[in-house]
Amino acid sequence: MRTIKPSNQFEKDLKQVKKNSVRSKGLDILRKEIIPALLENDTLDRKFHDHKLSSERPPKRDYHVLNDLVLLYYVTDEHLLLYRLGTHSQLFS
């Protein structure tokens, strides 16, 4: 089974999301559905638009936890790397 490796920035992002009542609802989805699926290499629900970010180094994937709550992550054989969590404008501006 993979181990979770959150970045320092992800930990800061997580604190910010917890302060927002609308986006904090996505944390339950993240904890109960998304993280377990990524750890076990399960297929993610297509409605959340999981896709590779083409210009990122190191490579990352983009997953829409909620309409405007995005998880940036990458999966290796040993680890689930959690890079960022936030809105599109926070992550891509």
N, C-alpha and C positions, 0 to 999 in steps of 0.2 A: 504494500500500500504506500502511496505517496505521502510525503510530509508537506505541511503548509509552511511556506516561507514568505511572510508579509514584509514588504519594504517599510522603511521608516515613514515614507510619505503616505503609504497606505494606512498606517496606524493613525497618522494625523487626519487623513481624509475620513476615516471611520468615526473619529470624535466629532468632526463637523457634521456628518450625516446624522449622528445620534441627536444632535441639537435641532434638527429640522423634522417636525412632526410628520410631514407628508413623506419625505424620503426615508425616514427611519422605518417605515413599514416594509421597505425593501430589504432591510437587514434580516427579517425573518425568512424571506424567500431565499436570500443569500445563504443563510445558515442551515436551513432545513432542506433546500432543494439543490441549489447550484453547487455549493462546496462539496457535498457528498457525491454528486454526479461527476464532478471533475476529479475527485480523488479516486473514484472507481472506474474512470474512463467510460462512463455512461454517455449516451447521446443526450444533448441538451435540447430543450424545447425550441423549435424553429421560430416561434413567435417572438422570441427575444433577440433575434438577429445576431447570432454569434458569427463573427467573421474575423479574418486576419487583417491586421493593419499593415499595409504593404510597405510603408516607408520607415517603419520602426526598427531600430537596432538597440538592444537585442530585440528579437521578434516578440510581438505581443498580439493578443487577441482582444476583441472588443465584445462585451456581452451586455445587453440592455436588461438590467434587473427590473427596472420600472421604465416608464416612458422617458423620463429624463434622469435616470440614475444608471451610470455606466460603470462596469467593472473592466479594468485592464488587467489581463493576466497572461500567463504562459504556463504550459504543462510540459514537463520533462518526464523521463522514466521514473525518476526518484522524487521529484518535487512539484508542487503547485505553487508557482510564484505569483503573488498578488502585488501588483504594481501601484494601481490607483483606483479610487472609487469616488465618483462625483458626477456632476452634470457635464453635458457636452461643452458648455462654455468654460467651465473650470478646467477641464482636461485638455481642450484643444485650442485655447486662445493664446 
